[in-house]
Amino acid sequence: LGAAEVIAADAAGAREPLLALTGGRGADVVIECTGQLGVWEASPALARRGGQVVLFGGCADGSLVRLDTTRLH
């Protein structure tokens, strides 16, 4: 589908390989499509400064996520 690189890892294990691939910057775009709370919470930390995060995967009704709001600004 045109991806230059793919990292097959869980949410916790994706950050280090991603930073290695991007010279420490992070991804330009992170698309979450699993609906897993841990992935929702990890997604902002995977994006570079000024990058985009798409939280697409639907979580179960009543789900609550914790996000580092600093990453969103």
TORBA-594082 format. One record per residue (C-alpha): residue number from 1; residue in one letter; x, y, z. Coordinates in nm, 3 decimals, decimal comma. Layout:
<recs>
<NUM 'a' <X Y Z>>
...
</recs>
This chain:
<recs>
<1 'l' <0,000 0,000 0,000>>
<2 'g' <0,297 0,232 -0,035>>
<3 'a' <0,444 0,219 0,315>>
<4 'a' <0,817 0,279 0,315>>
<5 'e' <0,864 0,083 0,638>>
<6 'v' <0,646 -0,135 0,861>>
<7 'i' <0,711 -0,206 1,229>>
<8 'a' <0,545 -0,521 1,360>>
<9 'a' <0,536 -0,460 1,735>>
<10 'd' <0,296 -0,405 2,018>>
<11 'a' <0,231 -0,048 2,133>>
<12 'a' <0,505 -0,057 2,396>>
<13 'g' <0,762 -0,209 2,161>>
<14 'a' <0,705 0,021 1,864>>
<15 'r' <0,867 0,339 1,995>>
<16 'e' <1,236 0,236 1,987>>
<17 'p' <1,236 0,087 1,632>>
<18 'l' <1,035 0,385 1,509>>
<19 'l' <1,280 0,635 1,654>>
<20 'a' <1,569 0,438 1,503>>
<21 'l' <1,406 0,453 1,158>>
<22 't' <1,334 0,825 1,182>>
<23 'g' <1,658 0,948 1,333>>
<24 'g' <1,485 1,015 1,665>>
<25 'r' <1,208 1,230 1,516>>
<26 'g' <0,905 1,001 1,523>>
<27 'a' <0,646 0,930 1,255>>
<28 'd' <0,493 1,197 1,033>>
<29 'v' <0,155 1,023 1,065>>
<30 'v' <0,035 0,764 1,316>>
<31 'i' <-0,292 0,587 1,232>>
<32 'e' <-0,443 0,386 1,517>>
<33 'c' <-0,692 0,132 1,381>>
<34 't' <-0,698 -0,140 1,648>>
<35 'g' <-0,944 0,001 1,899>>
<36 'q' <-0,712 -0,109 2,181>>
<37 'l' <-0,676 0,138 2,467>>
<38 'g' <-0,303 0,080 2,502>>
<39 'v' <-0,247 0,168 2,137>>
<40 'w' <-0,461 0,482 2,167>>
<41 'e' <-0,253 0,591 2,466>>
<42 'a' <0,081 0,513 2,297>>
<43 's' <0,001 0,675 1,960>>
<44 'p' <0,082 1,041 2,044>>
<45 'a' <0,431 0,944 2,166>>
<46 'l' <0,501 0,779 1,829>>
<47 'a' <0,440 1,095 1,626>>
<48 'r' <0,708 1,355 1,557>>
<49 'r' <0,667 1,711 1,677>>
<50 'g' <0,399 1,859 1,451>>
<51 'g' <0,302 1,512 1,329>>
<52 'q' <-0,052 1,383 1,293>>
<53 'v' <-0,227 1,117 1,498>>
<54 'v' <-0,549 0,960 1,368>>
<55 'l' <-0,744 0,769 1,634>>
<56 'f' <-0,959 0,564 1,399>>
<57 'g' <-1,017 0,232 1,575>>
<58 'g' <-1,338 0,233 1,775>>
<59 'c' <-1,301 0,145 2,141>>
<60 'a' <-1,575 -0,020 2,345>>
<61 'd' <-1,850 0,204 2,486>>
<62 'g' <-1,744 0,370 2,810>>
<63 's' <-1,371 0,335 2,739>>
<64 'l' <-1,146 0,597 2,897>>
<65 'v' <-0,792 0,672 2,783>>
<66 'r' <-0,509 0,861 2,951>>
<67 'l' <-0,301 1,087 2,727>>
<68 'd' <-0,001 1,307 2,794>>
<69 't' <-0,161 1,637 2,695>>
<70 't' <0,180 1,794 2,637>>
<71 'r' <0,214 1,572 2,330>>
<72 'l' <-0,108 1,716 2,190>>
<73 'h' <0,008 2,077 2,194>>
</recs>
